[in-house]
Every structure is written in C-alpha cells, then in structure tokens.
C-alpha cells in the first residue's frame, strides 16, 4: 500500500447513461482522468429552485491526480449539461502502488 498518494477521486452525476459515457470519454481522452466508472441509475433526492425532486441519475467516479483536479473540474463544468453540476473531490489516503502510479502516468501533462 502506498502512503500519501497524490491520487484523487472526483464524483459527479448526470441525467443519462449516454451523457455519462460522453463525459467519461471526453475526460479520459484529454488525460484529465485515468479512468471513470459509471454507476446507475441511482436515485437522487434534492431541492432545486424551491422544490424537492426525485430523479434518476448516473454517477461517475473519475480517477485523477491532484495536479489535474483544477483542469478536470473546469472541463467537467464546461462540458456538463447541468446548471450547477456536482463536483466533489475526495483525497485518496492509500492504495495499490502500481495502480496509483498508473493514475499519475495517465494524467501527466
């Protein structure tokens, strides 16, 4: 296990499987994410513009390096169809060294 890795997991959601795959491909093609897992549909309950909504969404788990988070966030927000897309950055506190090295290599620029 590697301690103090620079990997990050970025979470977002979108309204369709097709849109989730499009965003994943854009971010991997640009070397902003090493890989993206897509889960869904998930059921989201949220308040938006004063009303509570319950909607199906697809969740994306993007793996990147800490040094690419700002660029990934900017591109994700620019490409996303939501007015206010979810973008949560989660630090990785450890993991399999070769995998974490691969994430760093795939997101180098």
SULRAJO-V167457 format. One record per backbone hydrogen bond with DSSP energy under -1.0 kcal/mol. CO is the residue of the C=O (numbers start at 1). NH is the residue of the N-H. E is the energy in kcal/mol with one decimal. If there is no record, write none. Layout:
co	nh	e
CO	NH	E
CO	NH	E
This chain:
co	nh	e
6	66	-2.6
7	92	-1.6
8	64	-2.5
9	90	-3.3
10	62	-3.1
11	88	-1.9
12	60	-3.0
14	58	-2.7
16	20	-2.1
17	21	-2.4
18	22	-2.3
19	23	-2.6
20	24	-2.3
21	25	-2.6
22	26	-2.4
23	27	-2.3
24	28	-2.4
25	29	-2.9
26	30	-1.5
27	32	-2.4
27	33	-1.5
28	31	-1.7
35	63	-2.5
37	61	-2.6
39	59	-2.7
42	57	-2.5
44	55	-2.5
46	53	-3.5
48	51	-1.5
51	48	-2.8
53	46	-2.2
55	44	-3.0
57	42	-3.4
58	14	-1.9
59	39	-2.8
60	12	-1.7
61	37	-2.1
62	10	-2.8
63	34	-3.0
64	8	-2.9
65	68	-2.2
66	69	-1.0
68	72	-2.9
69	73	-3.0
70	74	-2.3
71	75	-2.4
72	76	-2.9
73	77	-2.6
74	78	-2.1
75	79	-2.2
76	80	-1.8
88	11	-2.6
90	9	-2.5
95	2	-2.9
96	100	-2.4
97	101	-2.5
98	102	-2.0
99	103	-2.4
100	104	-2.0
101	105	-2.6
102	106	-2.8
103	107	-1.2
105	108	-1.1
